[in-house]
């Protein structure tokens, strides 16, 4: 029995293993705080089923010749990360019950002598707002864009490393949400209901804002948005993941880096300009990214060696194709 379980686990790539371990962590939190989390049983059931599906798909992708299982094994992750993000919606506030924005506001004011978003308001105009709102949403596609290039070029080990590092980065930032929940300056420093008036766009800004708000539990009729919004400001996941993908685009010498790098700059700038994040969130996101890239390299290769599989080399002998 032990040998069968061991062999089953070895079918998991590093990203799948990270997902399963994080799902079990969420299950553990749900069980410990079941009296505070009304949806704890539903979370537990969803995560158990998801774990079983991942194990099944991983096994089939090893055993079967079907392209479906191998394809699914790569591309289910963007959907799953959104599901896990929504699970945090039902966990963070019931467990913590407080937000820590005041400390982030104080940090920004200590560094800059005021609120950075106030300073940026002096350069605000509808064209810039429109550009940055579009860029802010494009963040969700950056890992997919780089991943698709690696997939089309059959760079399997680089693709698996990208998948793992991005998932690892997300999960580490989720620990930040759990340990230091915050909602961001659009709720604490500014009046959330005045955002469209303060920072109007041109064509898509309002729609894109509503799309982001709905993903965070806010609809146009929500009376007290700050009470229901995700506690996901610290660290800035937009900064963390954007820097990770930009870093990998450079070290993999990807063709898409010509798109990813300038868009990445706009995304990070947009986080403060559009009032989603404090600069302290960006600093934390950068630190999280550095730790993720450093530790993830060793963790990925350790698991690859455990599986007797190819390791990634980011040194001078790395693939420069």
Secondary structure as UniProt FT lines:
FT   HELIX           2..10
FT   HELIX           14..32
FT   TURN            33..36
FT   TURN            38..39
FT   HELIX           40..63
FT   HELIX           67..75
FT   HELIX           77..89
FT   TURN            90..91
FT   HELIX           92..96
FT   HELIX           101..112
FT   HELIX           116..120
FT   HELIX           121..123
FT   HELIX           126..152
FT   TURN            153..154
FT   HELIX           156..179
FT   HELIX           185..188
FT   HELIX           192..194
FT   HELIX           195..198
FT   HELIX           205..215
FT   TURN            216..217
FT   TURN            220..221
FT   HELIX           225..228
FT   HELIX           237..251
FT   TURN            252..253
FT   TURN            255..256
FT   HELIX           257..273
FT   TURN            274..275
FT   HELIX           279..306
FT   TURN            307..308
FT   TURN            316..317
//
